[in-house]
Amino acid sequence: MLLELMDLEERILENRTVLIKSYPYTEILLSQINTILDFGISSDKIKEWLESNRTVINEIYELLDGKMYESFIN
């Protein structure tokens, strides 16, 4: 799960300029991801965070390449 979160962070960083234009809360999402990665939050807490941000993650993946949240966590 941690690797998937790191992948999401990397993809957001690579496409930051485009995402900010399409999704205004990109920086907030990126900040939350950085906090999770920096403080080593448990897998259960990461999964909880992912579930609570399902819609946002879907929007980001749809903007990037059409992937859905389910493929992100499975």
C-alpha positions as CSV (number, residue, x, y, z in Angstrom):
1,M,0.0,0.0,0.0
2,L,2.9,2.3,0.8
3,L,4.4,1.8,-2.7
4,E,1.1,2.6,-4.3
5,L,0.9,5.8,-2.3
6,M,4.5,6.7,-3.3
7,D,3.5,6.1,-6.9
8,L,0.6,8.4,-6.6
9,E,2.8,11.1,-5.1
10,E,5.3,10.7,-8.0
11,R,2.6,10.9,-10.6
12,I,1.1,14.0,-9.0
13,L,4.5,15.6,-8.9
14,E,5.2,14.8,-12.6
15,N,1.9,16.3,-13.6
16,R,1.5,19.0,-11.0
17,T,1.1,21.9,-13.4
18,V,-1.7,20.2,-15.4
19,L,-3.4,18.8,-12.3
20,I,-3.5,22.2,-10.6
21,K,-5.3,23.7,-13.5
22,S,-7.9,20.9,-13.5
23,Y,-8.1,20.1,-9.8
24,P,-7.5,23.1,-7.5
25,Y,-6.9,20.9,-4.4
26,T,-3.8,19.2,-5.8
27,E,-1.5,20.8,-3.4
28,I,-3.6,19.9,-0.4
29,L,-3.7,16.3,-1.5
30,L,0.0,16.3,-2.1
31,S,0.6,17.7,1.3
32,Q,-1.4,15.0,2.9
33,I,0.4,12.3,1.0
34,N,3.8,13.8,2.1
35,T,2.7,13.8,5.7
36,I,1.7,10.2,5.6
37,L,5.0,9.2,3.9
38,D,7.1,11.4,6.2
39,F,5.7,10.1,9.5
40,G,5.4,6.4,8.6
41,I,1.7,6.0,9.3
42,S,0.5,2.4,9.7
43,S,-1.0,0.4,6.8
44,D,-4.4,0.5,8.5
45,K,-4.3,4.3,8.8
46,I,-3.2,4.6,5.2
47,K,-6.1,2.4,4.1
48,E,-8.5,4.5,6.1
49,W,-7.1,7.7,4.5
50,L,-7.4,6.1,1.0
51,E,-11.0,5.2,1.7
52,S,-11.9,8.6,3.0
53,N,-10.3,10.2,-0.1
54,R,-11.7,7.8,-2.7
55,T,-13.5,10.5,-4.7
56,V,-10.4,12.7,-4.9
57,I,-8.1,9.8,-5.9
58,N,-10.5,8.8,-8.6
59,E,-10.6,12.3,-10.0
60,I,-6.8,12.5,-10.0
61,Y,-6.4,9.1,-11.7
62,E,-9.1,10.0,-14.2
63,L,-7.3,13.2,-15.0
64,L,-4.0,11.3,-15.4
65,D,-5.0,8.3,-17.3
66,G,-8.5,7.0,-16.5
67,K,-7.4,4.6,-13.8
68,M,-9.9,4.2,-11.0
69,Y,-9.4,4.0,-7.2
70,E,-10.1,0.3,-7.1
71,S,-7.1,-0.5,-9.3
72,F,-5.0,1.7,-7.0
73,I,-5.7,-0.3,-3.8
74,N,-6.0,-3.7,-5.3
